[in-house]
Amino acid sequence: MKILVVEDNTKLLDSIVKELEKHFQVESTSNGEEAYYLIKQNIYDLVVLDLMLPGMDGIQILEGIRKTNEDILVLILTAKESVDDKVKAFMIGANDYLTKPFYMEELVARIYAMLRTKGKLDNKNTLEFKGLKLDLNKKKVTIEGNEIELANKQFNLLEYLLLNKGTILLKEQIFDRIWGLDSDSTIDIVEVYISNIRKKLSTYGYHKYIVTKRRVGYMFDDKQ
C-alpha cells in the first residue's frame, strides 16, 4: 500500500511519515508542485494532502488529480475549519477531511477506514502480528489458528491498539474512539475491557503485548 504525504510543516510532515511507515510504504514532500509531479509520475493508493502549500495549493492539486484519476483516495489535512473549505474539497473529490491538530492514531484509523471502504486492502482484510490475526470483515480473532471469542467492543478495542502498535493511546482517546463521548459508561470501563482482553489472550502469552502506561493509557508494544 503506497501513500504520499504532502505537508508544508516539515516537523509535522516528519511525524506523519514516521507514524505511517509503521503501516504503509510512504513517500513525502512539502512542496505543492513537487507533489503534483510525483502524483503524475507514480501510482499511489492514497494521498494525505495539506491545503496550504507553497508552489501549488492543495485544491489545485486535488483538481488536477480528479481530471485524470478517480481511483486515488485523497484525505485533506488542514488547519482551516471553514465549512466552505470542506464543502469545496468534497465537491472537487476529496474522500475525507481531517482538521489540525489531530491525534496520529486518528489519522491512521481514518486511512485504514478509507482503504477498507474502497476495497484497497487485500482480500483477506486482516491485521496480523506474529500468530495473532484479526479478520476485520468477520470480526474474528485467532492466535496460531485458535479462535479467541471477543465481544464486539473488545474486538474494536484490540483492533484500535493493533492499528497503533508502538504508540501510547490515552484512556480518553480510547474511550472516545470505542464508546463515544455521549456514552452512558464512564472512562473506567476502558480498564475493565483491557483486563478482559488480556485474560483472553493470556493462554497464548499475547497478553504481554498490551502494556499499561501508568496514569497515561495503554500501548500495544510489539517490542515485548
N, C-alpha and C positions, 0 to 999 in steps of 0.2 A: 504494500500500500504506500503510494508516494504522495507526499504533501509538500506544498510550497507555502512558506510563511512570509508575508510581506508586511513589515512594520518599521516605521522610521525611528522609533525609540530603540536604540541599539541595546540598551540594558534589558528592556522588556523583550526584545527580539531574542536575545541570548537565553533568557529564562524560558521562553516558549519553546525554543528549539531543544533545549536541554530536556524539558519535560516530554515533548512529543517524540523525541528519539528513543524513549523507553518503549514506544509502541509502534512507531512507523519509520519509514525511510523519509528523511526530511531534507529539503533544501530551503535556503532563505536569502532574502535581500532586503535592504532598507530603502531602495530607490524604485519609484514607480515605473520609469522607463525600462529599467533592467528587468523588473518583474514581468512586464508585458512581453519583452523579448524572450525571457525564459519560458513563459506560457506558450508562445508560438513555436518554440523550438523543442519542447519536451511534452511528455504525456503525464499529467498529474491527475490523481483521483480527487483531490480536494485542495482548495486554496483558502488559507486564512488571510484575509485582506483588510488592511487598515484603510480608512477613507482619506485621511490627511497624509499625503505623501509628496515628497519633492519630485519634480520632473513630470509626473503624470499622476493625477489623483485616483483614488480607488474607484470612484464612479466611472471615470473614463476607462479604466482597466476592465471593470465589470461589463460595460457596454461593448468593449472590444471582444471580450470572451464570448458573450452571448450572440454576437453576429456570426460566429463560426462554430461554436461548440455549446451544445445544450447539456452535455454529459458531465462536465466538471462541476463538482459541488463547490459552492462559494459561501464561506462564513465571514460576514462582515464584522470587523473588530474596530471599534472607535470610541472616543471619549464623547462624541456627540450624542445628546439624549433627545434631540428634537424628533417628534413624531414624523415630521415631514421628511427628514433624512431617512428614517426607517422605511417609510412608505415608498420613497423614491428607489431605495436599494431593492426592495422586494419587487417593485414593478419592473425594474430592469432585469431581475432574475436572480437575486440573492436567495440562498436556501435557508440561511439562518443569520441571526444578528446578536452579537454579544457586546454589552457596554462596559467600558473600563470604569473603575477597577473590577477585576474578577478573580475568582479562585482558579488556579491551574486545573484542578480536578474537574471543575465545571466545564472548562474548555475541552478537556479530554472526553468527558461524558457526552457532550454535545456532538463532538466529531464522530464518536462511535455510533450515536443515535442516527446521525445523518447517513453514515455509511450503511448501517443496517437497513434503514428505510429505503435506500436506493439499491439495495442488493449488492453493494460493492464489497462486502465481506465474503469470505469463502463460503461455499455452500453448507459446510458444517456449522458455521456461525457459532463458534465456540471460543471460550477463553481457556487457556491451558497454562499450568505451572507445574512442572515436573509431572507427577502422576495425578494431579488434580485437574479435573476437566469440568467446565460449566457449559452445558448446552443452552444457549440463550433463547432458542426457539421453544424447546420443550421445558425449560426451567428445570433441568435435571442436573444433579451433581454426582460425579463418580470420582472415586480415588482408586487408582490402579485397577479400574474396571468394576469396582464395587459401588453400587448406588448408595448415596447418603441422602436420607429424606430430610428436606428442609421446607419449612413453610414459606409462603410467597415473600414476605418481608425479609426473612432470613436469607433467602436466595438473593434478593435485591441488595442486601447489605454486603454479602460476600462478594457479589459482582462488583459493587462500588469499591470495596477495598482492593480487589484484584486489579481492577482497571487502573488504580492509582498506586500500585505497589511501589514501595520505596518513598512514598510521600505521607507525611503525617496529616491525618484528617481530624479536624477539631470535632468534638462531640456535637457542637452546634451545627456544623456543616452536615454531619451525618444525619442528625435529626431532621434538619430542613429538607435534605435530599430524599430520605426514605419515608418519613412520616408527614412532612409538610408543616409549616408554621401554624396552620389552622387546626392541627390535630388536637384531640382531647387528651392525648397522652402527654406525659412530662418527659423532659430530656433524660431522666434516669432510665428510661426504657432502653436507651442505647446500650448501657452497661449490661442489662439483662439479656438482650439479644446477642451481644458479643459473647457472653458467658455460655449461652446455649449453643451457639455455633462452634465455639471451641470444644465443647463436650462432644459434639457430633463428629468433629474432625480428629479428636484425640486418639481414637482407635488405631489410626494410621500415622499418628505422630505429626499431623499437619496443623495442630492447634498452636504449635510453637511459632508459626509464621505470623500470627495475629498478635502484635506486640502492643502493650499498653504504654503510652507516654504519659506518665503521672501528671494529673491536673491539666492535661492538654487534650489528649484524644487517643487515637489508635492508628496503627500502620500495619499494612501487610509487608513484612520485612523479608524480602527474598534472599537476604544475605545470611539468614539464620542457619 
